[in-house]
Amino acid sequence: MSTHLAEVSWSRGDQPFTDQRYGRGHRWRFDGGAEVAASASPHVVPAPLSDPAAVDPEEAFVASLAGCHLLWFLSLAAQAGFRVDAYADRAEGVLGPDTAGRPAMLRVTLRPEVAFSGGKIPTEAEHAALHHAAHARCFIANSVKTEVVCEPVLRRA
């Protein structure tokens, strides 16, 4: 078992607050030292009360699923003897009402495009199997009720 820490901080400053017109910008600090500007999504809270340039929780959720999948995929590809040169994903999350009418992340679609080189290039079936295995091992995907879909693209060098 392991523990993973994140600090989330916000300060009102001189904003009145009770009128609901306060900035949603805040900071995320992680145990390794990285710090990220964060905010409510501009889809939820319009700018200027949100910061469209900052990371919002919905984007972070999608990125954590995509990042976990990436890390497992790379590990499994290396174990199988496939040389990965590049991996890029434009993951997308869809927020909408769940069956109880509450806002929820209903679906996350991963679209990894992977470039391989060397003497051993996976077949389409091997490539799909690597993604299936990565998804099955992803801690984040195993922790959420959101449907997580992977639509990989195989790219040959």
QUIWOUR-V392881 format. One record per helix or strand of 2 or more residues. SS is the DSSP state (a for helix, b for strand). FROM is the first residue (numbers start at 1). TO is the last residue. If there is no record, write none. Layout:
# QUIWOUR-V392881
ss = (SS | SS)
from = (FROM | FROM)
to = (TO | TO)
This chain:
# QUIWOUR-V392881
ss = (b | b | b | a | b | b | b | b | a | a | b | b)
from = (6 | 26 | 35 | 57 | 83 | 92 | 103 | 112 | 124 | 141 | 147 | 153)
to = (9 | 30 | 38 | 79 | 89 | 97 | 110 | 117 | 137 | 143 | 150 | 156)
